[in-house]
Amino acid sequence: MALKCGIVGLPNVGKSTLFNCLSNAKAQSANFPFCTIEPNVGVITVPDERLEKLESLVKPERVVPTTIEIVDIAGLVKGASKGEGLGNKFLANIRETDAIIHVLRCFDDGNVVHVDGSVNPVRDKEIIDIELQLKDLETVEKKYDGIKRKVQTGDKTAVKEGELLQRLITALESGKSARTVEVNEDEKILLKSYQLITAKPVLYLCNVDEASVVSGNAYVEKVREAVKDEHAEVLVIGAQIEADIAELETYEERQEFLHDLGLEEAGVNKLIRAAYKLLNLQTYFTAGVKEVRAWTIKTGMTAPQAAGVIHTDFEKGFIRAEVIKYNDFVTLGSETACKDAGKLGVEGKEYVVEDGDVMHFRFNV
């Protein structure tokens, strides 16, 4: 289950710097490769110390971390919703993402010109919001026009959908994002099918200078105040600092650099964890001499569903799951030791997978 996040923001807010340093992130001591799918799409590994610990215990032939895909939505300017700049191409790209990372410039620097002449992250946020809302409004109005005749004839299904579309139109016209509209379970499915940009969960990333990277600044506080009703997380990151970290070759060098700045870990790590939380994701592991691997699943998935992430046949022919809790595996040191201590559980189809479970599936196709 690949996680895909789109980075949005006005020009010169640090978006490309962040994308480039994410693309080159050496978050783990093991240096897994980065690949570029397209010029504006990067795939990075998800940092997880648990994976490294399992590797040290099992000593497998290879280690496969889970990944996150980052899409750099460049060229988003005023008028993007009408195709200005590269608006259409990148708005199409962002529809394919699961979440939005909205980068806001929260630093002063006379050498970096702001597209609107002054630093004001709240204004910048509103500019981007309006462009995305206008594009969604266009989509929703087209949808409503397509079912209007059925609504008028009293078609029950169309009437229900029409009610949802009207609520979305009202919200978007009043400058509110689609994610603010309350929906029931049936409407959630419909809403997802529209692929609205402003229905996606958002994480605000305040790009600050080195002096503000530990505790933020006045710009960050203004952002927090502006988004307090959105139930969105606000992260503080120095994109240039992250770029400097990405240039360092060894894990030790990176840790020393962070320590000197008063930081416990790279902002990249915090960003990925926040994205996981945003999308309600968690990780389970498979661990054997051939391979130790991390798998991403939605929180609340059952054992068969988790097995299906590996291969659909695993889900179809699921018999049982053998489960060891991560802490038990690490404490006792091996699968065999866990079995001997009675710490290997045999679970059926109803078992809800927990974050960090070390799992082995039995199936028959």
Secondary structure by P-SEA (a helix, b strand, c coil): cbbbbbbbbccccaaaaaaaaaaacccccbbbbbbbccccbbbbbbbbaaaaaaaaaccccbbbbbbbbbbccccccccccccccaaaaaaaaaaaccccbbbbbcccccccccccccccaaaaaaaaaaaaaaaaaaaaaaaaaaaaaaaaaccaaaaaaaaaaaaaaaaaaaccccccccccaaaaaaaaaaccccccbbbbbbbbcccccccccaaaaaaaaaaccccbbbbbbcaaaaaaaaacccaaaaaaaaaaacccccaaaaaaaaaaaaacccccccccccccbbbbbcccccaaaaaaaacaaaaaaccccccccaaaaaaaccaaaaaaaccbbbbcccccccccccccccccc
